[in-house]
Amino acid sequence: MIGESFDPQEYARQEILPLLSQLVEMTSQRQEQAAYFGMLAQHVRDAQDNGDLVQAFFSLSSANFLGFDYAPEVAQILNTVLERAELLSASQTVPLAERH
Protein backbone atom coordinates (compact mmCIF):
# COMPACT_ATOMS: atom_id res chain seq x y z
CA MET A 1 0.00 0.00 0.00
CA ILE A 2 2.88 2.37 0.72
CA GLY A 3 4.43 3.58 -2.48
CA GLU A 4 4.60 6.48 -4.85
CA SER A 5 0.82 6.56 -5.21
CA PHE A 6 0.12 6.29 -1.47
CA ASP A 7 -2.00 9.21 -0.28
CA PRO A 8 -1.74 9.70 3.49
CA GLN A 9 -4.78 11.97 3.61
CA GLU A 10 -6.90 9.39 1.81
CA TYR A 11 -5.63 6.64 4.10
CA ALA A 12 -6.53 8.74 7.15
CA ARG A 13 -10.00 9.43 5.75
CA GLN A 14 -10.62 5.74 5.00
CA GLU A 15 -8.96 4.07 7.99
CA ILE A 16 -9.03 6.61 10.83
CA LEU A 17 -11.93 8.97 10.19
CA PRO A 18 -14.64 6.25 10.48
CA LEU A 19 -13.23 5.25 13.86
CA LEU A 20 -13.20 8.86 15.06
CA SER A 21 -16.80 9.23 13.91
CA GLN A 22 -17.65 6.07 15.82
CA LEU A 23 -16.02 7.54 18.92
CA VAL A 24 -18.11 10.70 18.56
CA GLU A 25 -21.24 8.58 18.46
CA MET A 26 -20.16 6.35 21.34
CA THR A 27 -19.39 9.32 23.58
CA SER A 28 -22.43 11.41 22.70
CA GLN A 29 -23.57 11.33 26.34
CA ARG A 30 -20.23 12.82 27.41
CA GLN A 31 -20.16 16.20 25.71
CA GLU A 32 -16.49 16.99 26.27
CA GLN A 33 -15.35 13.65 24.88
CA ALA A 34 -17.71 13.85 21.91
CA ALA A 35 -16.53 17.40 21.15
CA TYR A 36 -12.89 16.31 21.38
CA PHE A 37 -13.34 13.38 19.01
CA GLY A 38 -15.48 15.55 16.72
CA MET A 39 -12.70 18.14 16.54
CA LEU A 40 -10.18 15.43 15.65
CA ALA A 41 -12.51 14.01 12.99
CA GLN A 42 -12.87 17.49 11.48
CA HIS A 43 -9.08 17.94 11.39
CA VAL A 44 -8.65 14.63 9.55
CA ARG A 45 -11.56 15.39 7.22
CA ASP A 46 -10.09 18.80 6.34
CA ALA A 47 -6.43 17.71 6.06
CA GLN A 48 -4.89 19.02 2.86
CA ASP A 49 -1.32 17.84 3.41
CA ASN A 50 0.92 15.88 5.75
CA GLY A 51 1.36 18.91 8.00
CA ASP A 52 -2.38 19.01 8.61
CA LEU A 53 -2.36 15.32 9.52
CA VAL A 54 0.59 15.80 11.84
CA GLN A 55 -1.37 18.52 13.63
CA ALA A 56 -4.40 16.24 13.96
CA PHE A 57 -2.26 13.38 15.26
CA PHE A 58 -0.48 15.71 17.67
CA SER A 59 -3.88 16.61 19.10
CA LEU A 60 -4.81 12.92 19.15
CA SER A 61 -1.73 12.08 21.20
CA SER A 62 -3.08 14.24 24.04
CA ALA A 63 -6.11 11.93 24.43
CA ASN A 64 -4.56 10.12 27.38
CA PHE A 65 -3.73 13.34 29.24
CA LEU A 66 -7.12 15.03 29.18
CA GLY A 67 -8.41 13.26 32.26
CA PHE A 68 -11.31 11.62 30.45
CA ASP A 69 -12.66 8.41 31.91
CA TYR A 70 -13.15 6.26 28.81
CA ALA A 71 -15.52 3.33 28.71
CA PRO A 72 -13.61 0.11 27.85
CA GLU A 73 -15.09 -0.08 24.33
CA VAL A 74 -14.16 3.57 23.71
CA ALA A 75 -10.62 2.95 24.95
CA GLN A 76 -10.30 -0.05 22.64
CA ILE A 77 -11.28 1.96 19.55
CA LEU A 78 -9.13 4.87 20.66
CA ASN A 79 -6.15 2.50 20.90
CA THR A 80 -6.84 1.33 17.34
CA VAL A 81 -6.95 4.95 16.15
CA LEU A 82 -3.67 5.69 17.91
CA GLU A 83 -2.02 2.61 16.37
CA ARG A 84 -3.15 3.53 12.86
CA ALA A 85 -2.06 7.13 13.30
CA GLU A 86 1.33 5.97 14.56
CA LEU A 87 1.77 3.61 11.61
CA LEU A 88 0.79 6.32 9.16
CA SER A 89 3.19 8.79 10.77
CA ALA A 90 6.00 6.24 10.72
CA SER A 91 5.33 5.43 7.07
CA GLN A 92 5.90 9.05 6.17
CA THR A 93 9.37 9.08 7.68
CA VAL A 94 10.65 6.13 5.61
CA PRO A 95 12.67 7.29 2.59
CA LEU A 96 10.83 6.67 -0.69
CA ALA A 97 13.59 4.32 -1.91
CA GLU A 98 12.97 2.01 1.07
CA ARG A 99 9.18 1.75 0.70
CA HIS A 100 7.65 -1.44 -0.66
N, C-alpha and C positions, 0 to 999 in steps of 0.2 A: 504494500500500500504506500510506503514511503518511497518517493522517487521524484523525478523532475515534475510530474504532473500532480503531486500531492498538494492539496490546498488545506492548510491548517484551519482556516476559518470555516470551510465546509465541513471538515471533520468535527470541529467543535459544535457546529449547528446540528449535525446528525447524531453524534455520539454523546455529547454533554448537555446540550440544550434540553432535550426531552427529559433527562433526569432532573435538571434544575426545575423544569415546569412541574414535574411530579412532586418535587419537594415543596414547591409553592402550594400545590393542592393539599398535600399531606399536612402542612403546617397552617392551614387557613384559620384554625382556631387560636393560633398564637401569632398575633399580628406582627410583632417584631421579627419573628423568624420568617414569616411569609414575605414580609417586605424586603428582608435581606436577600432571600433566595430570588425574589422577583427582580431586584436590582441586578444581581449577578446574571440572571437570564437575559435581561435587557442588554447588559454589556456584551454578552456573547452574541446575541442576536444582531447587535449593531456593529460588531467588530469589522473593521475595514482592512486591518493589517495585523501583523504579528505583535506590534506594539500594543494595539488595543486588546488582544488576547492576553498578553502578559499582564496588563493592568487588571483585567478581569480575574485572572488566576492569582494575582497578588492579593486582591480583595478576598478571593475564595480561601486563601491560605489563612486568613484571620478567623475562619469559622470556629476553630477550636478555642479561641481566646475571647469570644464575645460573652461568655457566661451563660449561653443558652443550655437548657436542659433538653437534649434531644431524645425523642422516643427511640427505642431500639431500631425500628424499621427505618426511621429517618436517618439515624446514624449509619446504618448499613448502606443506604443509597448515597449519603454524603461521602462515605469512604470510597465508593465506586467512582463518584465524580472526581474526588481528589486524585485517585489513581490514574484516571484517564487524562486529567489535566497535567499530571506529572509526566506521564508518558509522552504526551503531545509536546510539552515543553522540552523534554529531553531530546525528542526527535529533531527539534529545530536547532539543536546545538551540534549535531553530528555533521561533519563536512559532507557536502554533496557527493564527493567521490567515494565515500564510505557507505552510502545508503544503498540498500538492496531494493 
